[in-house]
Amino acid sequence: MQRQALVLHELVSGGDRNTYNWVKTGMTLVGLPGGVARLPQRPLTAEQVEDLRQGLEELGIAGPG
């Protein structure tokens, strides 16, 4: 479980990622009310959303699609 938490943390906050936007999008992907990014933040790109969805799916947090 700790390994999954570390992988999830890296997924939403690794590199130059804005944790706020990644968490909000991740919540939406798993069916929770995540909302949308407000200015000056920008929403994730389609490629970033797909990367996040795949990462959540690999962790068993979100299903395909």
Kinemage of the C-alpha trace (Angstrom):
@kinemage 1
@onewidth
@group {chain A} dominant
@subgroup {mainchain}
@vectorlist {calphas} color= white
{ca met a 1} P 0.000 0.000 0.000
{ca gln a 2} L 2.840 2.397 0.784
{ca arg a 3} L 4.391 1.662 -2.616
{ca gln a 4} L 1.092 2.524 -4.291
{ca ala a 5} L 0.893 5.779 -2.337
{ca leu a 6} L 4.418 6.717 -3.424
{ca val a 7} L 3.667 5.890 -7.061
{ca leu a 8} L 0.432 7.912 -6.874
{ca his a 9} L 2.295 10.847 -5.321
{ca glu a 10} L 4.869 10.775 -8.116
{ca leu a 11} L 2.092 10.479 -10.700
{ca val a 12} L 0.357 13.693 -9.604
{ca ser a 13} L 3.313 15.766 -8.419
{ca gly a 14} L 6.442 14.525 -10.171
{ca gly a 15} L 8.611 16.736 -12.314
{ca asp a 16} L 7.132 20.129 -13.117
{ca arg a 17} L 3.528 19.017 -12.598
{ca asn a 18} L 1.042 21.276 -10.866
{ca thr a 19} L -0.294 18.956 -8.170
{ca tyr a 20} L -3.542 20.925 -7.899
{ca asn a 21} L -4.539 20.326 -11.534
{ca trp a 22} L -3.442 16.688 -11.565
{ca val a 23} L -5.375 15.850 -8.382
{ca lys a 24} L -8.528 17.609 -9.615
{ca thr a 25} L -8.357 15.756 -12.925
{ca gly a 26} L -7.624 12.463 -11.167
{ca met a 27} L -10.675 12.917 -8.956
{ca thr a 28} L -12.811 13.464 -12.042
{ca leu a 29} L -11.358 10.347 -13.687
{ca val a 30} L -12.376 8.171 -10.737
{ca gly a 31} L -15.888 9.617 -10.620
{ca leu a 32} L -15.502 12.171 -7.835
{ca pro a 33} L -16.314 15.878 -8.187
{ca gly a 34} L -12.883 17.294 -9.024
{ca gly a 35} L -13.971 20.462 -10.754
{ca val a 36} L -11.923 22.398 -13.262
{ca ala a 37} L -8.776 24.462 -13.012
{ca arg a 38} L -9.310 28.178 -12.468
{ca leu a 39} L -7.156 30.901 -13.947
{ca pro a 40} L -4.245 31.370 -13.950
{ca gln a 41} L -4.025 27.552 -13.893
{ca arg a 42} L -4.622 25.704 -17.123
{ca pro a 43} L -6.344 22.340 -17.473
{ca leu a 44} L -4.289 19.290 -18.349
{ca thr a 45} L -3.747 18.532 -22.018
{ca ala a 46} L -5.408 15.488 -23.568
{ca glu a 47} L -2.028 13.709 -23.486
{ca gln a 48} L -1.564 14.491 -19.780
{ca val a 49} L -5.086 13.273 -18.983
{ca glu a 50} L -4.367 10.024 -20.819
{ca asp a 51} L -1.077 9.571 -18.933
{ca leu a 52} L -2.896 10.137 -15.652
{ca arg a 53} L -5.713 7.755 -16.584
{ca gln a 54} L -3.215 5.045 -17.512
{ca gly a 55} L -1.293 5.569 -14.274
{ca leu a 56} L -4.466 5.346 -12.184
{ca glu a 57} L -5.521 2.235 -14.087
{ca glu a 58} L -2.139 0.580 -13.460
{ca leu a 59} L -2.561 1.302 -9.742
{ca gly a 60} L -6.038 -0.230 -9.801
{ca ile a 61} L -7.654 3.091 -8.870
{ca ala a 62} L -9.528 3.758 -12.122
{ca gly a 63} L -10.866 1.403 -14.728
{ca pro a 64} L -10.350 1.694 -18.478
{ca gly a 65} L -12.142 4.412 -20.368
